[in-house]
Amino acid sequence: MKKNSISVVIPVYNSAITLELLFSRLNRELEKLVQNYQIILVNDCSSDNSWYIIEKIVKKYPFVIGIDLMRNFGQHNAILCGIRASTNEFIVTMDDDLQHPPEEIGKLLKELNSGYDVVYGTPIHDKHDLWRNLASKTTKLILRFVMNTPVAPNISSYRIFRKEICMAFNEYKSHFVLLDVLLAWGTTKFSAVNVHHDPRYAGKSNYNIRKLFNHTINLITGFSDLPLRISSILGFIFSIFGVVVLFFVLLRFFIEGGVVAGFPFLASTIAIFAGVQLFALGIIGEYLARIYQRTMTRPTYAIRRFIGTNK
């Protein structure tokens, strides 16, 4: 294992309490695994003194890089920023809240060296509440379709991958980033190993049901044409339904000499067709909004300060 080189990318948000302990454990573990390593701490516009802690660590250790973003861009954007600053053969991404034990990196590295390009650390037991776990599982099912890999339900933000596959998304510039999909652009060799998932050391998660729902919608419309296909299929199905209804009305007219009685039947039929039309228009609107946002060339991230060996 000593022949490998590793860059560890950690997005930091309001983690002043955990940063020094995380760094101490991480540094101790990396010394056992590899001779060459770097740690990249990306401050995603924290409101506490996280950046002060990062500066203190960078001044003391030459293998640490600190990146301070102009505003809060989100976890995946911050990770992508750190990835592009990395220089080593393998890249590890992990959270800043000590839920991902640094002592498990060896498991990920061993699996990666078995011939894979991306390896996820799947928690043996999730430490989230019921609604968070349910929303997470739903998102992972959608990811399985988008990524086209059976390992998708086992993904987590604790992962290791080869630097070379990042070439597949070197030119990616959209402000919406989902790293797992970007990794799927570069390889199909995914794997996952079970790792311990510790309770959160301090504070609470920044994700809630609303954010996870928005994340899922962005995932579906940002990286897949599935909704457009669904709207096309629904349009076809209800067009057939309309033809059947028309045939039934005409048949009733010619056989019995009258029309289908009742306002409720007419009203419900109109409501069904109107609902399908609005649903399809909503999906088209989502994609038009994506096109509009792309034309605005909104940045993926913007760096305020960069300190460390890559400066």
Secondary structure, DSSP 8 states (H G I E B T S, - for coil): -TT-EEEEEEEESS-HHHHHHHHHHHHHHHHHH-SEEEEEEEE---SSSHHHHHHHHHHH-TTEEEEEESS---HHHHHHHHHHH--SSEEEE--SSS-S-GGGHHHHHHHHTTT-SEEEEEESS--S-HHHHHHHHHHHHHHHHHHT-TTGGG--S-EEEEGGGGGGGTT---S---HHHHHHHH-S-EEEEEE-----SSS--S--HHHHHHHHHHHHHHH--HHHHHHHHHHHHHHHHHHHHHHHHHHHHHHHSS----HHHHHHHHHHHHHHHHHHHHHHHHHHHHHHHHHTT--S--EEEEESTT-
